[in-house]
Amino acid sequence: MKKFTFTALLLTAFLFAANRLQAQDYKTAVGLKFGAYENGPSVKYFMNSTTALEGILGIRSHGVVITGLYELHQTAFNTPLLKFYYGFGAHLGSVGKGVYKRFGSDDNVYNDSHILLGADGVLGLEYKLPDAPFAFSLDLNPRLELATGPFFDLAPGLGLKYTF
């Protein structure tokens, strides 16, 4: 609950500050993604002003997951520095023997390794600092797990990126 409260306060601060700032775009960003499932490095590349590809190498307890996303970006709340984005993609990975955590549900204990394979979605807000090469994002990631499920989860994520 503390993480949610912090994230909500951060997003509110971005919304209030964004009304007075000028737009500043970027082509590529590298950073860290913190999510309900995995945490790890990410790379985002804009193919044009509204379309981006994002790759995430998610490291989790007893496993690793690679996620690829196709994202569409547009200005949010008539504020050029604040972008609303949504998209879709897929993930592939593995989880070893041990506890497998699903966001918002009970833990499942597996006695052997499992492949993770499924479809992902993303819906979020991204804020680019006006005079610094940094961006922050807050998103929801609906995930349909097919290999160990099927099951559906909705997990929050926070991204911190260096832009260039």
N, C-alpha and C positions, 0 to 999 in steps of 0.2 A: 504494500500500500504506500510506503514511503517513496518508492521508485515512481509510482504513478503520480503522486502529489508533486514531486520534484519536476517530472516531465510536464505536467499541466502548467506549473508556474513558469517554466522555461518557455513553453509555447506562448503563453499569455504575454510574457515580456517581449517576445519577438513580434507579436501582433501589434502591440502598442508602439514599439520603436520603429517598425517598418513604415509607418505612414510618413515619416519625415526624411526618408533616405532615397538616394538615386540608384538606378539599376546598374548592376555590374555582372556580366555573364562570364562563364568559363567553359572550356572545351573538355577538360579532363580533371578528374579528382581521384585521389587515393586517400584511404582512411581506414577507420575502424567501425564495425557494425556490432552493436550490442543488442541481442535479441533474447526472446524467451527460450529459444532452443539452443542457438549457438552464438558465439562471439568470435570475431576474427577480422582479418583484413578485407577491404573491398576496393573495387576500382569501378568508376563510372566514366563513360565516354559518350559525349554528345555527337551524334551523327549529323544533326542539324539543330536549329534553335529550339525545337520542341520534342525531339526523339533521342532517347539515350539507351545505351546498353549498360547493365550493371552486373558485375560478377562478385560473388562473395565466397570466401573460403571460411566456412564456419567450423570452429573447433568446439567440441562438446565433450562432456564426460564420456569416456570410452569410445570416442568416434570422431569422424570428420564428415562434413557435407559440403559439396560444391553446388552453388545456386546461381543460375543465370536468369536475368530479368530483362524484358523489353518494356521501356517506360515512356509514357507520353507526359510532357510537362506543359503547364500553362500558368499564367499569372493568377495569383490568388488574391481576392479582396481588392482588386485594382492596385496592387502594390508590386512594383517590378522586382523587388528583391525577394519576395515571398512567392514560391512556386508550389502549386498543387500538382501532384503527379499520381499516376495510376498505371497499372500494367499487369503483365503476366509472365510466366516463365516456368522453370522446372528445377528440380533438385535431384542429386544423386550422391549417395554416400554410404557409410556403414556405421553401425554401432556395435560395440563388443558386448561381451557378457557383463551383466550388471544391471543397474537401475536405468531405465529409459523414462525420462520425464516428458510428459505431455503437458503443455500449458493449460492451467485451469482444471486439471483432472488429477486423479490419483496416480501415483507412480506405478509403473509396471516393471516387474523383475523378469529378465530373460536369462535363461541358462546357457544360451549360445549366442553367436554373432548373427546380426541381421543386416540385410541390404536395405537402404532407404531410397525410395524412388517415388516421385510424385509430381504433382502440378502445384505451382505457386501463383499467388496474386500479390499485388502491392497497391496500397492506397495511402498517400501521405502528404506531408508538407515539408518543404526544404527552404531554409533561409540562408542566403549568402551575405556575409559581412561586407559592408560597402568599401572599406579601406584596408581590408586584410584578405589574404588568400584562404579564408576558411568558410566552410558551410556546415550547417547542422540540419539534420532531418529527423522527423518523427513520423513513424508509419505503422500501419497494421498490415500483417502478412497472413492472409488466409492460405491454408496449406491443406492439400488433399494428399494424404499418404496412401500409396497403393500397395507397396511391397509388404509392409508390416500391418496393414489395415484390412480393408480400407477404413480410414477415419478422417475426420475433418477437424481442424483446429484454427483458431484465430489468435495470432501472437503479435504483441507490440514490438517495435524495434526503434533504436536510437542510433543515428549515424553521426560521426564526427569526421570531416573530410578536409584535406588540404587541396586547394584548387589551383590549376594552372592552365 
